[in-house]
Amino acid sequence: MSAQERGAPRPIRLVFELSREENPRLFDELSQFRQGRKRVNRLRLLAYDGLLAQHGVFAMASLKTPDTIEVPKEPDVQQAAAVTNGLFQPAIPE
């Protein structure tokens, strides 16, 4: 065994059962694929995306609130925002 082989981490093998009662969404997603490589790859992708989301790499648009959205302070942007916001104001009396 070489020094490089000793330091390399070994692959992780997982064998588990998942019932619909435990996690219906995940069960339904994975049951779309027959047993095998496609199902394993889908689980791998979901796990990786979940890990990225957990660490904040993916910012979900639904989590942004008006107070967290940054608007540039350039005059053109502010003027355009005023016009757009004016659409939702009460009507101008004639």
C-alpha positions in Angstrom: 0.0 0.0 0.0 1.5 3.3 -1.0 1.5 6.5 1.0 -1.0 8.0 -1.3 -3.5 5.1 -0.9 -3.2 5.2 2.9 -4.2 8.9 3.0 -7.0 8.7 0.5 -10.5 8.6 2.1 -12.4 5.4 1.3 -15.8 5.7 -0.4 -18.9 5.7 1.7 -21.5 3.0 0.9 -25.0 3.5 2.1 -27.8 0.9 2.3 -31.1 2.1 3.8 -34.8 1.8 3.7 -37.1 4.7 3.2 -40.9 4.4 3.7 -43.4 6.9 2.5 -44.5 7.6 6.1 -41.0 8.8 7.0 -40.6 11.4 4.2 -43.4 11.4 1.7 -41.9 14.1 -0.6 -38.5 12.3 -0.8 -40.2 8.9 -1.3 -42.4 10.2 -4.1 -39.4 11.9 -5.8 -37.2 8.8 -5.7 -40.0 6.3 -6.6 -40.2 8.0 -10.0 -37.0 6.1 -10.9 -36.6 2.4 -11.1 -34.0 0.9 -8.8 -30.5 1.6 -9.9 -28.2 4.2 -11.1 -30.8 6.9 -11.9 -32.3 6.7 -8.5 -28.9 6.8 -6.8 -27.9 9.8 -8.9 -31.1 11.6 -8.0 -30.6 11.0 -4.3 -27.0 12.2 -4.6 -28.1 15.4 -6.4 -30.9 16.1 -3.8 -28.4 15.6 -1.0 -25.8 17.8 -2.5 -28.3 20.6 -3.3 -29.7 20.3 0.3 -26.2 20.7 1.6 -25.5 23.8 -0.5 -28.8 25.3 0.6 -28.1 24.5 4.2 -24.8 26.4 4.0 -26.4 29.3 2.2 -24.9 28.8 -1.2 -28.4 28.7 -2.7 -30.4 31.7 -1.7 -34.1 30.9 -2.2 -36.0 33.7 -3.7 -38.9 33.1 -1.4 -36.7 34.0 1.6 -36.0 37.5 0.3 -38.2 40.1 1.9 -38.5 43.7 0.8 -36.2 44.8 3.6 -33.4 42.5 2.5 -33.5 43.4 -1.2 -30.8 46.0 -2.0 -31.8 48.7 -4.5 -29.0 50.6 -6.1 -28.9 54.3 -5.2 -28.4 55.6 -8.7 -30.8 58.4 -9.7 -32.2 56.5 -12.8 -33.1 53.5 -10.6 -34.7 55.7 -8.0 -36.7 57.5 -10.6 -37.8 54.3 -12.3 -38.8 52.9 -8.9 -40.9 56.0 -8.1 -42.7 55.7 -11.4 -43.4 52.0 -10.8 -44.5 52.6 -7.2 -46.8 55.4 -8.5 -48.8 52.9 -10.4 -50.1 51.5 -7.1 -51.1 54.9 -5.6 -54.6 56.2 -5.5 -55.9 57.7 -8.8 -55.2 61.3 -9.6 -58.4 63.4 -9.2 -59.6 65.0 -12.5 
